[in-house]
Amino acid sequence: MRLVYTTHLRLRLKLRLIPFNLPRIVVLQADEFFLDRKTVTYIAVKRFADSKEYMVSFVQRENELLLITIHPLRFRQKANRIVSKRWQRVKRKI
């Protein structure tokens, strides 16, 4: 499966000073996957050793994953989106 970074994602990486390979790590080694019902995109979430959680939004196209954006999750942000039913947990293998 080929991973494609959008120009928006590349900009976010520069602005947030996030390492270039982090979106790839988050998607391929995600702890959880969700479907964002508002944007109709998949969300991969990974917690790192420093207790920071990152999310990557993506869509699947034929033989590639188009990675849209990345950002660290704030305290309770993931829980709030699950409770509000915006994010629906899905089982996904990449």
C-alpha positions as CSV (number, residue, x, y, z in Angstrom):
1,M,0.0,0.0,0.0
2,R,1.4,3.3,-1.1
3,L,1.2,6.3,1.3
4,V,0.7,9.8,-0.3
5,Y,1.2,13.0,1.6
6,T,-1.1,15.9,0.6
7,T,0.3,19.4,0.3
8,H,-1.9,20.3,3.4
9,L,-0.2,17.6,5.4
10,R,3.3,18.7,4.3
11,L,2.4,22.2,5.4
12,R,1.1,21.0,8.8
13,L,4.3,19.1,9.4
14,K,6.4,22.2,8.8
15,L,4.2,24.5,10.8
16,R,3.9,22.2,13.8
17,L,7.6,21.0,13.6
18,I,6.5,17.4,13.3
19,P,9.0,14.9,11.9
20,F,8.3,14.0,8.3
21,N,8.0,10.2,8.9
22,L,5.6,10.6,11.9
23,P,2.3,10.3,9.8
24,R,3.6,7.1,8.3
25,I,4.3,5.7,11.8
26,V,0.9,6.7,13.1
27,V,-1.0,5.1,10.2
28,L,1.0,1.9,10.0
29,Q,1.3,1.3,13.8
30,A,-1.9,2.9,15.0
31,D,-3.4,1.8,18.3
32,E,-6.9,2.7,17.2
33,F,-8.9,3.5,14.0
34,F,-12.0,5.6,13.8
35,L,-14.4,6.8,11.1
36,D,-15.0,10.6,11.3
37,R,-18.6,10.9,10.5
38,K,-18.5,14.6,9.9
39,T,-15.6,14.6,7.4
40,V,-16.2,10.9,6.2
41,T,-12.4,10.2,6.6
42,Y,-10.6,7.6,8.6
43,I,-8.6,8.6,11.7
44,A,-5.6,6.7,12.9
45,V,-4.5,7.4,16.5
46,K,-1.2,6.4,18.1
47,R,0.1,7.1,21.6
48,F,3.9,7.5,21.9
49,A,6.2,6.8,24.9
50,D,6.1,10.5,26.0
51,S,2.3,10.0,26.4
52,K,1.5,12.3,23.4
53,E,-1.3,11.0,21.1
54,Y,-1.3,12.0,17.4
55,M,-4.1,11.6,14.9
56,V,-3.8,11.3,11.1
57,S,-6.8,11.8,8.9
58,F,-6.8,9.7,5.7
59,V,-8.8,8.3,2.9
60,Q,-8.2,5.1,0.9
61,R,-8.0,5.2,-2.9
62,E,-7.4,2.0,-4.8
63,N,-3.8,1.0,-3.9
64,E,-2.9,4.1,-1.9
65,L,-3.7,5.9,1.3
66,L,-4.0,9.7,1.0
67,L,-2.8,11.2,4.3
68,I,-4.7,14.5,4.8
69,T,-3.6,16.0,8.1
70,I,-1.9,15.4,11.4
71,H,-2.1,16.9,14.8
72,P,-1.5,16.0,18.4
73,L,-4.7,15.3,20.3
74,R,-5.4,17.6,23.3
75,F,-6.5,16.2,26.6
76,R,-10.0,14.6,26.3
77,Q,-10.3,15.6,22.6
78,K,-10.5,11.9,21.5
79,A,-12.9,11.0,24.3
80,N,-15.2,14.0,23.5
81,R,-15.4,13.0,19.8
82,I,-16.2,9.4,20.7
83,V,-18.9,10.5,23.2
84,S,-20.5,12.9,20.7
85,K,-20.5,10.1,18.2
86,R,-18.4,12.1,15.7
87,W,-15.7,9.4,15.8
88,Q,-16.9,5.8,15.4
89,R,-14.4,3.1,16.3
90,V,-13.7,0.8,13.4
91,K,-11.5,-2.3,13.1
92,R,-9.1,-1.7,10.3
93,K,-5.9,-3.5,9.2
94,I,-3.5,-1.7,6.9
